[in-house]
Each structure stands twice: as C-alpha cells, then as structure tokens.
C-alpha cells in the first residue's frame, strides 16, 4: 500500500466515524418554530427591550425609532447574505461551516476561533444578567437578597440552562419559545397600557419629525441597535437536526430579524412616548436600571414592576440555553473534523445532544464566573465588557459571512446584483460599526485593542500551525458535505 492509499484509507475511516457520530444527533426533528426559537433565544429579543431599547432612546432621542428601522434593514441584508449560503449547505458548525465552504479553510478556522473565544466565552455575560435580575425578582417578592443569593442565582441559572440544553434540542427550543412568548406578551401588555393611558394622540409628531434629534444622534444609537441583533444566525447550527434545513433555516433567520426589528421599533417608540411629558427622566431610569419599571408606574400598572424583573431574568435564561445549543454544536463539529479533542463528539444516546461539549462549556463559564466574583467586579461591568467583546466577535463573523456569500455565489455563477449590493452594504456598515466602537472616544477603548490583538493572534496561530503541520486543517469543512447530503 502506498502512502497516498494509506492517507486515503485514513480519510475514509475518519469520514465513516464522522457519519456514525453525526447520526446520533436527533436528526430532522426540529420544526420551523423551534428553529426560530433558537435565533430568538440567542438574541434575547425581550431582554433587549429592557436593556438596550431604553439606552438607544437616551442616545438617539426622538429618533430612536428610526435607529431601529435602519438597523433592522441593514441586518436584514446581512441575513440575506447568510441565507444564500444556508440554502446551499447544512451544517452543525453554523457560520464556521458556511465560511469554510465559501472562503476556504483559513476563513473557516478564524470564524470558529472567533465564535469560541470572542462569542462563546464572553456570552457568559448573559449569566451575570440573569443572576442580577433573578436576585432583584426574589428581593421584590421578599424572598431574599444579598451576595449569597446572587451567587446561588448564578449557580442555579447555569445548572438549569445546561440541563435544558442537554435534554434535547426540541425540548430546549420549546422552553425558549415559551419563555419568549410569555415575556413578549407581558411587555406588549405594558406598551398597550402606555398607549391607552396617554393623554392626547398616540401619533407623536415629536418623534415622527425627529424634533430634538438629528442624523448624528440616530447613528450614535445605531451602533447599539446593530449589535442587539447578534445571534440571529445561530439557527444555522441546526443543519443536521432541522427539518428541511436548506429551506427552514433561511426562513427562520430572516423572519426573526423582521419580527425583532418591528418589536424593538414599536417598543422604542412607545417607551419614548411614555416618558415624554411625565415627571420621570429616561436617562435617570436607565442609570438606575429601572426604565421598564418606571414605565409601568407611568402607565398606572405599578403591579407590573415586580413581574418585569422576572420577565428579564427569564429571557436571559433563554439566551443562555441558546448559547449552549450553538456553541456545543460548534465544538462538536470541530471534533468531527479533527480540530478539537475527540470526546467532544460524544452524543448522549437518549437525548441526542453533544453532552461532553455542553459540560465543557459549563465548566469554562463556571471558571469565568468564579474569577469575576473573586476579582469583585461589579455584575453590570461584567455584562457591559463581555457584551462589547462578543459584539466585536459578531461583527467579524458577519463580515466574513457576507464576503463568503459573494465569493461562493460568484464561483458557482449564481451571483445577482442584489446579492452583491447586500454584501457590500453589510460589510461597509459592519466596518462603520467597528470603527464607531473602536476609535471614537470611549472609556472602554481598551476592549477594542484586546480584541484586535486576539484576532491577530488567531491569524498568526493559523499560519504557524499550517507551517508546522501542513495537513492539520485538511478536513476543515468536510462535515458540511456529510450534513448536506443527509
């Protein structure tokens, strides 16, 4: 047997192992609502109403609604680019798999490392958010408060989310969907009460005419609005488990962006309307972390104040589940292709989920949480800093996905003018958001340089590994072929 034949035989054996491992996943069991739930959960749609929508309103003023409309339109173009790839390839690796098949091995590996280091790890900020709001909920009902309760909330939130992710993607999708439906219903009730109790017309000429606002202020809020959509693409990791993935996943991503954009626009408009003319100041409410609670008082439904803390903690819990679903499947995929330890391929025989990958991620998050607690870093500081890091990660991934869509469609002679325009606009806007966060005066400017150094280190590491072990990355993207054929 020649060396080439031996290598070919080794690849065949690896491919067979890959099929056996992937077959253990709960194949083709997730319907469209469950796929949408994964994207919605990863974005934390209702959580954004509590955390980001008020901040955008303070930043953009009466033009906040236009900020959300513009951001939704731009992200819809990004979603279109990703959907063009997702309609051709099914993968358990999400963006990593799609970029691997469009931009090649280097692009795929960079996306994988970015997703793990800058998004997967720092998405632990959602756990800190859950702990804070869960503790506030308990305190509001007189059930406990203090640091011990906060630490217990961290532990229970992590344990419960891992258990939900391990129980099966269908069950976790149902849990996330129910959470978002309940929390969204509560927030819609709040917004309707604001409109119903307003004195005068609900058609606010101050907002529609952008009075006391400007294009500059609208763009200032635009940065936060764009980053709020981060995670909508996580549905792409369900390429093996979704029913009719080449059709359902693109539909799920685009519909999620549209629904979230409409919901956030409506919430931003109504929130500004509610605070306008009241004795409450939105800027102070945001600083105190109680904008929705004050809005409930303005709308004469103060009893909702206690429910709102529960609502926010629930939606953040759903976000944690979504992160475990997406990151664990990326780790699983990297193991399938020989880029990560083989045990990460292990799938639970009963639940059909990559249980080792989920447990490893839980351990990493536990260590990160323990470090932040021992360092006595304020929870909201952790949430903000971790959110900034993951935001940069999402922007990098979106830029590579948009570029990958153009390269692949051109290579296969399927590129249309709208595809090119969508990709170019997406890349330019992501570049602008990157610039806006990175170079304009900001107290957290160090985060940009830390992320930039990490990105450069990834490229150097890839080049070094290629030089030392030329065939190490040979199997990058091969699992996508298997998933697409099945």
N, C-alpha and C positions, 0 to 999 in steps of 0.2 A: 504493500500500500504506500502510495506517495504521500508527501507532506500535505499536498493540496487536498488529496482524498481524505486524509485524516481530519484536516480542518473542516472539510465539508461535512464529514460524518459527525464531527463535534457540533457544528451548527444545527444539523438535523436533530441531534439529540436534545439540544437546548430548545429548539422550536417545539419538539414534542412535549417537553416538560412545560413549556410556556402554555401550550394548549390545555394540558391537564390541569395546571394551576388556575388558568382563567376560567375553565369550565366549572370550577367550584363556586364561582360567584353566582348570585341569584340572577341568572341570565333572563333578559327580556321580561322583567316582572314589574317595572315601574312605568306607570301610565303618565300621560301628559301633565295632569295636576301635580303628581309627585315630582316631576322634573322641574316644573315651575316653582314648587315649594323649595327645592334645593337652591335655585337662584335667589328667590325672595328671602330665604333664610340667611344666605350668605351676605346679602346686602343689609339685612336688618331694617326692612322698609319702615316699620312703625317706630323703631328706635331712632331713625334719622329724624322723624318728626319731633321727637323730644330733645335730641342732642344737637342736630345740625340746622334744621329749618329755622329755629329762633336765632341762631348765630348768623345765618345768611341774612335774615331780616334786619338784624342790627347792622350788619356790614353794608348791605345794598339799600337799606331804607325802603322807600315805597316802590323801588324797582325790583324787589326780591322775587316777585312772581315771574318777571321777565328773565331773571337769572336762571330760575328752574326750567323755564321753557327752552331757553337757549342751551343749557347743559343737557337736557333730555334729547334735544335734536342732535347734538354732537355725539353723545353716547350711542344714539340710535345708529349713526353712521359707523361707529366702532363695532356695534353689534352686527350690523350688516356684513362688515368685512369678516368677522369671526364666523358668522353663519354660512358664508360662502365656503369656508374650509370645513365647517362642521357638517355641511350637506354632502361632502365627499368622503370624509373619514370619520369612523367611530373609534373612540379610544378611551381607555381607563386613565390615561395620563393627562387629560384636559388640554390646556394650552401647550404643554410640553409636547404632546403627541402631534398636535396640529402644526406647530412650528417646525418640528423635526421633519415632517413630510413636505414642508414648503420652503424653509430656509436652509435645511440641512442639519447636520449633527451639531455644529458649533452653536447655532441659534437655539436648537432644542435644549442642549445642555445648559446654556445660560438661562433660559426660561425656567428649567427645572430647579436650578440652584436658587434663582431669584424667588421662585414660588415657595421654596422651603425656608430659605434664610430670611428673606425680607417680608414675606407674606405669612407663611405658616407659623413661624416662631412669634412674630410680633402681633399676630391676630389674637394672642393671649390678652391683649388689651380689653377684648370683649369680656373676658372672665373677671377682670377688675371692675368693669362697668356693672356686670351682673352682681358682684359682691356688694358694691356701693348701694345700688337701688334695692336689692333684696333686703339689706340691713335697714335702709330707710323705711321699707314697707313694714318690716317687723316692728320698728320703732313707732311708726304711725298707729299701729294697732296695739301698742303697749306690750309687745311680746319679747322685747329685748333690744339692747343696743350696745355699743362699745366695740373695742378692737377684737375681743374674743369672738363676738357674734359675726363680725366682718370676716375673720379668718375661717370660721366654720362655714360661712356662705361660700367662700372661695372653694373650700374642700368639697362641699356638697354639690355645688354647681359643676365642678369638674367631674366628679364621680357620676353624677346623674347624666351629664351630656355624653360621657364616654359610654355609659350603659345604653343610652338611646341609640348612639351611632353603631354600637356592636349588635344591637337587637335586630338589625336588618334595615336595608335602605328603604324598603316600603314602609316599615313602622316609623322610622325616623322622619320620613317625608310626611307621613300623616301627622305626626306630632308637630312638625314645623308648620304645616299648613293650618292646623287647628289653632296654634298659637298666633299666627299672623292674622287669621280671620277674626279671632276674638279681640285681639288688641286693636286691629284696624277698626272694628265695629265700635269699640269704646271711644276711639279718637274721632271717628265720624260723628258719633253722638255729641261729643264735646263741641266739634266745629258747628254742627247744626244748632246747638244751643246758643253759640256765639252769634250766629246769624239771626236766630229767632228773637233774641233779647236786645238786638241792636236798635237804637233809636235812629230812625232815618233809613235811607235806602242802603241796600247791601251792594249797590253799584258804587264803588269808591272811586271818584274822579281823581283823588289824590294819587292813587296807585296807577290808574289807567293812563294818567297824563304824566307819570313819573315826576310829580311835583316833589321838590326837596330831594330828588335823586339825580343821578347822571350816569352816562355810559361808563365812566370810570368806576363808580360805586358798584354798578351792575357787574362789571368784570372782576372787581375785587371779591365779590361774593361767589363769582363763577368758579373760582378755584375749589372752594369747599364743596360746591354743588357737584362738580365733576367727580371728585373723589368719593362722594356719597354713593355713586353707582358701582364702586368697586366690589366685585364678587358676582355680578350677574352672569359671568361666563363660567362659573363653577359647575353649571349643569353639564358641561362638556365631559366631565369625568365619568358620567353615567353611560358612556358609549356602549358598554357591554351589558348594562343592566336595564337600559331603557327599551321600551317597545318602539320599534321603527325609529331608531336613533337618528338616522340621517335626515329625517323629516321633523321629528318631535323636538329635538334639541334646538335647532334654529328657531322654531316657533316659540319655544319656551323662553329663549333669551330675548327675542325681540318683544314679545308680549310683556315680559317682566319689566323691561325698560320703559315701555309705553305706560303701563299701569303705575309704576313707581313715579314716573315724571308727572303724570296727571295728579296723583295723590299728593305729592310734595308741593306742586304748584297751588292746588286748592288749599292745602294746609297753610302754606306761607301767606297766601292772600288773606285767608280768614284770620290767621293769627295777628297779622298787622292791623287788620280791620278792628279786631277785638281790643287791642291795646290802644289804638288811636282814640283819643278823646277820654280815656279813662285816667284815673289817678295813679295807675301803675305804670312803671317805666320798664320797657322791654330790656334795655341794657342792664339794668339792675337785676331783673329777673334771671337773665342769662348768667350773670356773675354769681348769683346765689344758687343757680342750678334748679330753679323752680318756674320756668316760663309756662309750662302747661298747667301747673298748679295755680298760678296766678290767673291764667286764662279761665280756669274753672270758676274762680271766685268772681271774675268779671261777668261771666255768663250766668251767675246765680245758681251754680251747681257745685258748690264748695264740697259736697259729699264725694265728688269725683277725685278730689285731691289725693285721697288715700289709694284709690283704685289706680291712679296714674303711675305711682311708684311700682305697683305690682305689674302693670302693663309694660313698663320699660324693662323691668327685670326679666319678664317672660320673653320679650322679643330678643333680648341679648342672649338669653339661654338658647333660643332657637338658632341664633347666629353661631354659637359655639358648636352646636350639633352639625351645622352645615360645614364649618371649617374642618371638623373631624372627618366628615364624609369625603370632602375633596382632597385634603392633604394625605389622608391614609391611602387613598387610591393612587395618588401620585407616587408615594413611596412604594406601593405595591407594584406599580408599573416599572419603576426604576429597577426594582429587584428582578422583575421578569426579564429585563434586558441586560442584566449583569452589571448594573451601575450602582447597586446597593446590596447589602447583605441578603443572602437567600431567605433567611427566616421571615423577612418582611412579606414574602409571597404567601405565607400561610393564611388560609381562609378557614373560618370556622365552619365546620361541617353542618351544623344545624342552622346557623343564622346567615351563612353565605356572605360574611363580611371579612375584610382583612384585619383580623383581630390583633395580630402582633404589631402591625403598623399603628393601629389606634392606641395600643398600650404604650408604645414608644413615644408617640406624640404627647400622650398624657403625662408621661414621666418628664419629658422636656419642659412642658408647661408648668409642672409642679416645681421643678428646679427654678425656672424663671420667676415664678410667683414667690418662692421662698427667698430668693436673692433680693427681690424688690422689697419684701416685707422686712428682712433683716437690715437692709440699707435704709429703712424708714422713709422710703419715697412715697409721697402723697399719691393716693389712688388716681386722682384726676390728672396728675402729672404723668403717671404711667400711661393712662388712657390716651392722653394727647400725644406723647412722644412715640408710643407704639403705633398709634394711628398714622402719624406722619411717616414713619418708616415703611409701613405696609402700603401707604398711599404712593410713595415713590416706586415701590415694587409693582403695583398695579399699572402705573404709567409705563414702566419699562416693558412689561408684558404686552400691553395694548399696542405700543409702538411696533413691537416685533410681530405681533399677530397681523396688524394692518399691512405691514411691509410683506409679510409672508403671503397674504392673500393675493397681493398684486403679482408677486413672483410666480406663485403657483398657477394662477389663472392665465398669466401671460405664457408660461411654459406649456400649458395644455390648450392654448388658443381659445380660452373662454373669457378672456378679459373684456369687459364692456366699459364704456365711458363712465357710467355711474359708479362702477366698482373702483376705477382709478380715482375719480373725484372724491368718493367716500374715504378712500385710504389716505389720499394726500391731505384732506381736511383733518382727518383724525390724527395723523402724525403731527401736523402743524399745531393743532390745538393741544395735544398732549405735550408737545415741546414747549408751548407757551405756558401751560400749567406748571411744567417742570421748572421753567425759568422763573415764573412768578413766585414759586415756593423757595427756589434756591438762592437767587441773587438779590432780591429786594430785601430791605432791612427787616429782620425778624429776630426775636430773641432766641429762637431755636435753630439758627442758621447752621450750628454745628452738625445737626442731623443730616443735612444735605451732604456735607463733606464726608461723614461717616458712611453714608450710603454709596456715595461716589467711589470711595476707597474700596468698599466691599465689591462693587461692580467691577472695578479694575482688577481686583484680586481674582475674581471669577475668571476673567479672560486670561490672565497670566497662568492661573492654575490649569485651565483647559489646554493652553499651549504647552505647558510643562508636561502634563500627562501624555499628550499626543507625542511629544518628543521621546519620553522615556518608554512608554508602552503604546506603540503606534496602532495596535488593534483593539485597544481598550474600549473605544467608542464605536466599534464596528456594528453593534446590534442596536444602536440608537434608532428608535422609530420602527423597529421590526414588529413590535407588538401591535402597532396600529394596523398593519396589514392583516394580522390574525383577527383582530376585533372587527375590522370592516367586513371581512369575508363571512364571519359567523352570523 
